[in-house]
Amino acid sequence: MKNLFTKYLAASDWLGLLFAMLGLRLLLGWEYFESGLEKFRGDNWFADIQDRFPFPFDSVPPEISWQMATWFELVGAVALVVGLGTRFFAVSLLILTIVATASVHWPADWATLAELAKGYAISDKGYGNFKLPLIFMVMLLPLILSGPGRLSLDALIRRRVLR
């Protein structure tokens, strides 16, 4: 019985990490791909908000920023799903999300923490809407720190190289 319990614990640790990392990659991949498709099919509105981009992104021409954001979201989403270059794309998408939060999702004016907390929402009622980008940033951190997990192209490549 003790041996069975030990095997269960070992398997549950392995499976738990497998499904957690895979789940993060799939959810983030879906969300970033949708966002990239929206930009790909839509009009460039970055010129309207370029002055709100943090340095050094405010110096990049809006057309280049738009293309970079679009393609990092599309390619990065696919890379996350298959687990290829996961840490690179997770860092890239984290930076993109920080810029988006600072320039689009953060409340324009707030004087107290209570006013700032009104922006922690998934709707825009004049207080910002930084809840979803913050959730994405927190979800990207395990991928940056731990990698994509065992069920990924990164892990397959690593196993092949170490042989």
TORKOL-4160 file (C-alpha; in steps of 0.2 Angstrom, whole numbers, padded with zeros to 4 digits, m for minus):
163
<pt num="1" X="0000" Y="0000" Z="0000"/>
<pt num="2" X="0014" Y="0012" Z="0004"/>
<pt num="3" X="0023" Y="0008" Z="m0012"/>
<pt num="4" X="0006" Y="0012" Z="m0022"/>
<pt num="5" X="0004" Y="0028" Z="m0012"/>
<pt num="6" X="0022" Y="0033" Z="m0017"/>
<pt num="7" X="0019" Y="0030" Z="m0035"/>
<pt num="8" X="0003" Y="0040" Z="m0034"/>
<pt num="9" X="0012" Y="0055" Z="m0027"/>
<pt num="10" X="0026" Y="0054" Z="m0040"/>
<pt num="11" X="0013" Y="0052" Z="m0054"/>
<pt num="12" X="0002" Y="0066" Z="m0048"/>
<pt num="13" X="0017" Y="0078" Z="m0046"/>
<pt num="14" X="0022" Y="0074" Z="m0064"/>
<pt num="15" X="0004" Y="0075" Z="m0071"/>
<pt num="16" X="0000" Y="0091" Z="m0061"/>
<pt num="17" X="0015" Y="0100" Z="m0068"/>
<pt num="18" X="0011" Y="0093" Z="m0086"/>
<pt num="19" X="m0007" Y="0099" Z="m0086"/>
<pt num="20" X="m0003" Y="0116" Z="m0077"/>
<pt num="21" X="0010" Y="0121" Z="m0090"/>
<pt num="22" X="0000" Y="0114" Z="m0104"/>
<pt num="23" X="m0015" Y="0123" Z="m0098"/>
<pt num="24" X="m0006" Y="0140" Z="m0096"/>
<pt num="25" X="0001" Y="0138" Z="m0114"/>
<pt num="26" X="m0016" Y="0134" Z="m0122"/>
<pt num="27" X="m0025" Y="0148" Z="m0113"/>
<pt num="28" X="m0012" Y="0161" Z="m0116"/>
<pt num="29" X="m0010" Y="0155" Z="m0134"/>
<pt num="30" X="m0028" Y="0156" Z="m0137"/>
<pt num="31" X="m0030" Y="0174" Z="m0130"/>
<pt num="32" X="m0014" Y="0181" Z="m0138"/>
<pt num="33" X="m0019" Y="0173" Z="m0155"/>
<pt num="34" X="m0036" Y="0181" Z="m0154"/>
<pt num="35" X="m0029" Y="0198" Z="m0150"/>
<pt num="36" X="m0016" Y="0196" Z="m0164"/>
<pt num="37" X="m0030" Y="0192" Z="m0176"/>
<pt num="38" X="m0040" Y="0207" Z="m0171"/>
<pt num="39" X="m0025" Y="0218" Z="m0175"/>
<pt num="40" X="m0021" Y="0209" Z="m0191"/>
<pt num="41" X="m0039" Y="0211" Z="m0197"/>
<pt num="42" X="m0041" Y="0229" Z="m0190"/>
<pt num="43" X="m0035" Y="0246" Z="m0193"/>
<pt num="44" X="m0019" Y="0253" Z="m0184"/>
<pt num="45" X="m0025" Y="0264" Z="m0170"/>
<pt num="46" X="m0007" Y="0265" Z="m0161"/>
<pt num="47" X="m0004" Y="0282" Z="m0169"/>
<pt num="48" X="m0019" Y="0288" Z="m0157"/>
<pt num="49" X="m0010" Y="0282" Z="m0142"/>
<pt num="50" X="0008" Y="0282" Z="m0146"/>
<pt num="51" X="0011" Y="0297" Z="m0133"/>
<pt num="52" X="0005" Y="0285" Z="m0119"/>
<pt num="53" X="0018" Y="0272" Z="m0124"/>
<pt num="54" X="0032" Y="0270" Z="m0111"/>
<pt num="55" X="0050" Y="0274" Z="m0116"/>
<pt num="56" X="0057" Y="0268" Z="m0127"/>
<pt num="57" X="0042" Y="0262" Z="m0136"/>
<pt num="58" X="0035" Y="0279" Z="m0138"/>
<pt num="59" X="0050" Y="0282" Z="m0150"/>
<pt num="60" X="0045" Y="0268" Z="m0162"/>
<pt num="61" X="0034" Y="0273" Z="m0177"/>
<pt num="62" X="0016" Y="0267" Z="m0174"/>
<pt num="63" X="0016" Y="0256" Z="m0190"/>
<pt num="64" X="0032" Y="0247" Z="m0184"/>
<pt num="65" X="0024" Y="0245" Z="m0166"/>
<pt num="66" X="0008" Y="0239" Z="m0174"/>
<pt num="67" X="0016" Y="0226" Z="m0184"/>
<pt num="68" X="0028" Y="0220" Z="m0170"/>
<pt num="69" X="0013" Y="0218" Z="m0158"/>
<pt num="70" X="0002" Y="0209" Z="m0171"/>
<pt num="71" X="0016" Y="0197" Z="m0176"/>
<pt num="72" X="0022" Y="0194" Z="m0158"/>
<pt num="73" X="0005" Y="0190" Z="m0153"/>
<pt num="74" X="0001" Y="0178" Z="m0168"/>
<pt num="75" X="0018" Y="0169" Z="m0169"/>
<pt num="76" X="0021" Y="0170" Z="m0150"/>
<pt num="77" X="0003" Y="0162" Z="m0147"/>
<pt num="78" X="0007" Y="0147" Z="m0159"/>
<pt num="79" X="0025" Y="0145" Z="m0151"/>
<pt num="80" X="0017" Y="0145" Z="m0133"/>
<pt num="81" X="0004" Y="0131" Z="m0139"/>
<pt num="82" X="0017" Y="0120" Z="m0146"/>
<pt num="83" X="0030" Y="0125" Z="m0133"/>
<pt num="84" X="0044" Y="0131" Z="m0144"/>
<pt num="85" X="0055" Y="0145" Z="m0139"/>
<pt num="86" X="0043" Y="0147" Z="m0124"/>
<pt num="87" X="0054" Y="0157" Z="m0113"/>
<pt num="88" X="0058" Y="0170" Z="m0127"/>
<pt num="89" X="0040" Y="0172" Z="m0132"/>
<pt num="90" X="0034" Y="0172" Z="m0114"/>
<pt num="91" X="0046" Y="0187" Z="m0110"/>
<pt num="92" X="0041" Y="0195" Z="m0127"/>
<pt num="93" X="0023" Y="0194" Z="m0123"/>
<pt num="94" X="0025" Y="0200" Z="m0105"/>
<pt num="95" X="0034" Y="0215" Z="m0111"/>
<pt num="96" X="0020" Y="0218" Z="m0124"/>
<pt num="97" X="0007" Y="0216" Z="m0111"/>
<pt num="98" X="0016" Y="0228" Z="m0099"/>
<pt num="99" X="0016" Y="0241" Z="m0113"/>
<pt num="100" X="m0002" Y="0238" Z="m0117"/>
<pt num="101" X="m0007" Y="0240" Z="m0099"/>
<pt num="102" X="0003" Y="0256" Z="m0096"/>
<pt num="103" X="m0004" Y="0264" Z="m0112"/>
<pt num="104" X="m0022" Y="0257" Z="m0114"/>
<pt num="105" X="m0028" Y="0248" Z="m0098"/>
<pt num="106" X="m0021" Y="0258" Z="m0084"/>
<pt num="107" X="m0033" Y="0271" Z="m0077"/>
<pt num="108" X="m0029" Y="0289" Z="m0084"/>
<pt num="109" X="m0031" Y="0298" Z="m0067"/>
<pt num="110" X="m0032" Y="0291" Z="m0050"/>
<pt num="111" X="m0028" Y="0299" Z="m0033"/>
<pt num="112" X="m0031" Y="0285" Z="m0021"/>
<pt num="113" X="m0029" Y="0266" Z="m0020"/>
<pt num="114" X="m0048" Y="0264" Z="m0020"/>
<pt num="115" X="m0049" Y="0274" Z="m0037"/>
<pt num="116" X="m0035" Y="0263" Z="m0044"/>
<pt num="117" X="m0044" Y="0247" Z="m0038"/>
<pt num="118" X="m0059" Y="0252" Z="m0049"/>
<pt num="119" X="m0048" Y="0249" Z="m0064"/>
<pt num="120" X="m0046" Y="0230" Z="m0058"/>
<pt num="121" X="m0061" Y="0226" Z="m0070"/>
<pt num="122" X="m0064" Y="0218" Z="m0086"/>
<pt num="123" X="m0074" Y="0232" Z="m0092"/>
<pt num="124" X="m0070" Y="0250" Z="m0096"/>
<pt num="125" X="m0081" Y="0262" Z="m0087"/>
<pt num="126" X="m0068" Y="0276" Z="m0086"/>
<pt num="127" X="m0056" Y="0269" Z="m0073"/>
<pt num="128" X="m0045" Y="0258" Z="m0084"/>
<pt num="129" X="m0047" Y="0239" Z="m0086"/>
<pt num="130" X="m0031" Y="0231" Z="m0081"/>
<pt num="131" X="m0038" Y="0215" Z="m0073"/>
<pt num="132" X="m0036" Y="0203" Z="m0088"/>
<pt num="133" X="m0018" Y="0210" Z="m0093"/>
<pt num="134" X="m0013" Y="0207" Z="m0075"/>
<pt num="135" X="m0019" Y="0190" Z="m0075"/>
<pt num="136" X="m0010" Y="0186" Z="m0091"/>
<pt num="137" X="0006" Y="0193" Z="m0084"/>
<pt num="138" X="0005" Y="0182" Z="m0069"/>
<pt num="139" X="0001" Y="0167" Z="m0080"/>
<pt num="140" X="0017" Y="0171" Z="m0091"/>
<pt num="141" X="0028" Y="0171" Z="m0076"/>
<pt num="142" X="0029" Y="0151" Z="m0073"/>
<pt num="143" X="0032" Y="0149" Z="m0091"/>
<pt num="144" X="0047" Y="0161" Z="m0090"/>
<pt num="145" X="0054" Y="0154" Z="m0074"/>
<pt num="146" X="0050" Y="0135" Z="m0077"/>
<pt num="147" X="0049" Y="0133" Z="m0095"/>
<pt num="148" X="0035" Y="0125" Z="m0105"/>
<pt num="149" X="0035" Y="0108" Z="m0096"/>
<pt num="150" X="0038" Y="0090" Z="m0103"/>
<pt num="151" X="0025" Y="0090" Z="m0116"/>
<pt num="152" X="0033" Y="0103" Z="m0128"/>
<pt num="153" X="0044" Y="0105" Z="m0142"/>
<pt num="154" X="0057" Y="0114" Z="m0131"/>
<pt num="155" X="0058" Y="0098" Z="m0120"/>
<pt num="156" X="0059" Y="0086" Z="m0135"/>
<pt num="157" X="0073" Y="0096" Z="m0142"/>
<pt num="158" X="0082" Y="0097" Z="m0125"/>
<pt num="159" X="0080" Y="0078" Z="m0123"/>
<pt num="160" X="0087" Y="0075" Z="m0141"/>
<pt num="161" X="0102" Y="0087" Z="m0138"/>
<pt num="162" X="0106" Y="0079" Z="m0121"/>
<pt num="163" X="0107" Y="0062" Z="m0129"/>
